[in-house]
Amino acid sequence: MAKASVKRLIECKKEQLIDLVLDIEKYPDFVPFCLDSKVYERNEKDDLLLIVADLTIGKGPFKDTYKSDVKFNKKKDSIYVTNLDGPLKYLENKWYFKEEDKVTEISFEVDFELKNDFLNIVMTKSFQFGLDKIADAFQKRAEDLFSKT
């Protein structure tokens, strides 16, 4: 089991950050270790935006694709992600967004376990570092896109 969380304060509107996180097709442009992405479904149902997408993650000789179920709750300003298929035994990923004075606090929590025990041990040891790199990438992307607005 690998668990980690990170919080960041980013100078932009909450809606801009939410849109950035939900723009899964752009992840290969800026998210470390993300080699490819594909959205299969995007549906609205009441206060939910439901997305089914693949992410191909890799570094060096290791590369794998997993399918995710992404639920954006518009009332709670939260995104909840679980795995549907791929190398993960399970994945639980939560994003929370809170805006105050044109600054948005973004909280990101990840809990996952890989099917491959060896890779699980390797990932667990470096996971917080990797998550920090991913959070840095989202923050930099948001600053690049929105700091002038």
C-alpha positions as a Markdown table, in Angstrom:
| # | Residue | x | y | z |
|---|---|---|---|---|
| 1 | Met | 0.0 | 0.0 | 0.0 |
| 2 | Ala | 1.3 | 3.4 | -0.9 |
| 3 | Lys | -0.4 | 6.4 | 0.7 |
| 4 | Ala | 0.6 | 10.1 | 0.3 |
| 5 | Ser | -0.9 | 13.5 | 0.3 |
| 6 | Val | 0.1 | 17.0 | -0.6 |
| 7 | Lys | -1.4 | 20.5 | -0.3 |
| 8 | Arg | -0.6 | 23.6 | -2.4 |
| 9 | Leu | -1.8 | 27.2 | -2.5 |
| 10 | Ile | -2.0 | 28.4 | -6.1 |
| 11 | Glu | -2.9 | 31.9 | -7.2 |
| 12 | Cys | -5.9 | 31.2 | -9.5 |
| 13 | Lys | -9.6 | 30.6 | -9.4 |
| 14 | Lys | -10.9 | 27.3 | -8.1 |
| 15 | Glu | -12.7 | 26.6 | -11.4 |
| 16 | Gln | -9.5 | 27.1 | -13.4 |
| 17 | Leu | -7.7 | 24.4 | -11.3 |
| 18 | Ile | -10.6 | 22.0 | -11.5 |
| 19 | Asp | -10.7 | 22.4 | -15.3 |
| 20 | Leu | -6.9 | 21.8 | -15.4 |
| 21 | Val | -7.2 | 18.6 | -13.4 |
| 22 | Leu | -10.2 | 17.4 | -15.5 |
| 23 | Asp | -8.3 | 18.0 | -18.7 |
| 24 | Ile | -6.8 | 14.5 | -18.7 |
| 25 | Glu | -5.9 | 14.6 | -22.4 |
| 26 | Lys | -3.3 | 17.2 | -21.7 |
| 27 | Tyr | -1.5 | 15.3 | -18.9 |
| 28 | Pro | 1.3 | 13.9 | -21.1 |
| 29 | Asp | 2.2 | 17.6 | -21.8 |
| 30 | Phe | 3.2 | 18.3 | -18.2 |
| 31 | Val | 2.7 | 15.5 | -15.7 |
| 32 | Pro | 5.9 | 13.6 | -14.9 |
| 33 | Phe | 5.8 | 9.9 | -15.7 |
| 34 | Cys | 2.6 | 10.3 | -17.8 |
| 35 | Leu | 3.3 | 9.0 | -21.3 |
| 36 | Asp | -0.2 | 8.9 | -22.8 |
| 37 | Ser | -3.9 | 9.5 | -21.9 |
| 38 | Lys | -7.2 | 8.7 | -23.5 |
| 39 | Val | -10.7 | 9.7 | -22.4 |
| 40 | Tyr | -13.4 | 7.1 | -23.4 |
| 41 | Glu | -16.4 | 8.7 | -21.8 |
| 42 | Arg | -17.4 | 12.1 | -20.4 |
| 43 | Asn | -21.0 | 12.3 | -19.1 |
| 44 | Glu | -22.9 | 14.7 | -16.9 |
| 45 | Lys | -25.4 | 13.4 | -14.4 |
| 46 | Asp | -27.0 | 15.8 | -11.9 |
| 47 | Asp | -24.1 | 17.4 | -10.0 |
| 48 | Leu | -21.5 | 14.9 | -11.2 |
| 49 | Leu | -19.2 | 14.9 | -14.2 |
| 50 | Leu | -18.3 | 11.2 | -14.9 |
| 51 | Ile | -15.2 | 10.4 | -16.9 |
| 52 | Val | -13.6 | 7.1 | -17.9 |
| 53 | Ala | -10.0 | 7.4 | -19.0 |
| 54 | Asp | -6.7 | 5.6 | -19.5 |
| 55 | Leu | -3.4 | 6.9 | -18.3 |
| 56 | Thr | -0.1 | 5.3 | -19.4 |
| 57 | Ile | 2.5 | 5.8 | -16.7 |
| 58 | Gly | 6.2 | 4.9 | -17.0 |
| 59 | Lys | 9.8 | 5.6 | -16.4 |
| 60 | Gly | 12.7 | 3.8 | -18.0 |
| 61 | Pro | 11.8 | 0.2 | -18.8 |
| 62 | Phe | 8.6 | 0.3 | -16.7 |
| 63 | Lys | 5.4 | 1.3 | -18.5 |
| 64 | Asp | 1.8 | 0.4 | -17.8 |
| 65 | Thr | -1.7 | 1.6 | -18.6 |
| 66 | Tyr | -4.6 | 1.8 | -16.2 |
| 67 | Lys | -8.2 | 2.7 | -16.7 |
| 68 | Ser | -9.8 | 5.1 | -14.2 |
| 69 | Asp | -13.2 | 6.1 | -13.1 |
| 70 | Val | -13.2 | 9.9 | -12.4 |
| 71 | Lys | -16.1 | 11.6 | -10.6 |
| 72 | Phe | -16.2 | 15.3 | -10.2 |
| 73 | Asn | -18.7 | 16.5 | -7.6 |
| 74 | Lys | -19.7 | 20.0 | -8.6 |
| 75 | Lys | -21.3 | 20.8 | -5.2 |
| 76 | Lys | -18.4 | 19.6 | -3.1 |
| 77 | Asp | -15.6 | 20.8 | -5.4 |
| 78 | Ser | -14.0 | 17.4 | -5.2 |
| 79 | Ile | -12.7 | 14.8 | -7.6 |
| 80 | Tyr | -12.7 | 11.1 | -6.7 |
| 81 | Val | -10.8 | 8.6 | -8.8 |
| 82 | Thr | -10.7 | 4.8 | -8.6 |
| 83 | Asn | -9.2 | 2.2 | -10.9 |
| 84 | Leu | -11.2 | 0.0 | -13.3 |
| 85 | Asp | -8.4 | -2.0 | -14.9 |
| 86 | Gly | -4.7 | -2.3 | -15.2 |
| 87 | Pro | -1.7 | -3.0 | -13.0 |
| 88 | Leu | -3.4 | -1.7 | -9.8 |
| 89 | Lys | -5.0 | -3.9 | -7.2 |
| 90 | Tyr | -6.8 | -0.7 | -6.2 |
| 91 | Leu | -6.5 | 3.1 | -6.5 |
| 92 | Glu | -8.2 | 5.8 | -4.5 |
| 93 | Asn | -7.3 | 9.3 | -5.4 |
| 94 | Lys | -9.1 | 12.4 | -4.0 |
| 95 | Trp | -8.7 | 16.1 | -5.0 |
| 96 | Tyr | -10.2 | 18.9 | -2.9 |
| 97 | Phe | -10.4 | 22.6 | -4.0 |
| 98 | Lys | -11.0 | 25.6 | -1.8 |
| 99 | Glu | -10.7 | 29.2 | -2.9 |
| 100 | Glu | -10.1 | 32.3 | -0.8 |
| 101 | Asp | -9.1 | 35.7 | -2.0 |
| 102 | Lys | -8.1 | 34.5 | -5.5 |
| 103 | Val | -5.9 | 31.8 | -4.0 |
| 104 | Thr | -7.0 | 28.2 | -4.3 |
| 105 | Glu | -5.9 | 25.5 | -1.8 |
| 106 | Ile | -5.6 | 22.2 | -3.6 |
| 107 | Ser | -5.4 | 19.0 | -1.6 |
| 108 | Phe | -4.5 | 15.7 | -3.2 |
| 109 | Glu | -4.5 | 12.3 | -1.6 |
| 110 | Val | -3.5 | 9.0 | -3.2 |
| 111 | Asp | -3.8 | 5.5 | -1.8 |
| 112 | Phe | -2.9 | 2.6 | -4.2 |
| 113 | Glu | -1.5 | -0.9 | -4.4 |
| 114 | Leu | 0.1 | -2.5 | -7.5 |
| 115 | Lys | -0.5 | -6.1 | -8.4 |
| 116 | Asn | 3.2 | -6.6 | -8.8 |
| 117 | Asp | 4.7 | -7.0 | -5.3 |
| 118 | Phe | 8.2 | -6.1 | -6.3 |
| 119 | Leu | 7.1 | -2.8 | -8.0 |
| 120 | Asn | 4.9 | -2.1 | -5.0 |
| 121 | Ile | 7.9 | -2.1 | -2.7 |
| 122 | Val | 9.9 | 0.1 | -5.1 |
| 123 | Met | 6.9 | 2.6 | -5.5 |
| 124 | Thr | 6.2 | 2.8 | -1.8 |
| 125 | Lys | 9.7 | 3.9 | -1.0 |
| 126 | Ser | 9.7 | 6.8 | -3.5 |
| 127 | Phe | 6.0 | 7.6 | -3.7 |
| 128 | Gln | 5.9 | 10.8 | -1.7 |
| 129 | Phe | 8.8 | 12.2 | -3.8 |
| 130 | Gly | 6.9 | 11.3 | -7.0 |
| 131 | Leu | 3.7 | 12.8 | -5.7 |
| 132 | Asp | 5.5 | 16.0 | -4.9 |
| 133 | Lys | 6.9 | 16.1 | -8.4 |
| 134 | Ile | 3.4 | 15.7 | -9.8 |
| 135 | Ala | 2.0 | 18.4 | -7.5 |
| 136 | Asp | 4.8 | 20.7 | -8.6 |
| 137 | Ala | 3.9 | 20.0 | -12.3 |
| 138 | Phe | 0.2 | 20.9 | -11.7 |
| 139 | Gln | 1.2 | 24.1 | -9.8 |
| 140 | Lys | 3.6 | 25.2 | -12.5 |
| 141 | Arg | 1.1 | 24.5 | -15.2 |
| 142 | Ala | -1.6 | 26.5 | -13.4 |
| 143 | Glu | 0.8 | 29.4 | -12.8 |
| 144 | Asp | 1.9 | 29.3 | -16.5 |
| 145 | Leu | -1.7 | 29.3 | -17.7 |
| 146 | Phe | -3.5 | 31.5 | -15.2 |
| 147 | Ser | -1.1 | 33.8 | -13.5 |
| 148 | Lys | -1.8 | 36.6 | -16.0 |
| 149 | Thr | -5.6 | 36.4 | -15.6 |
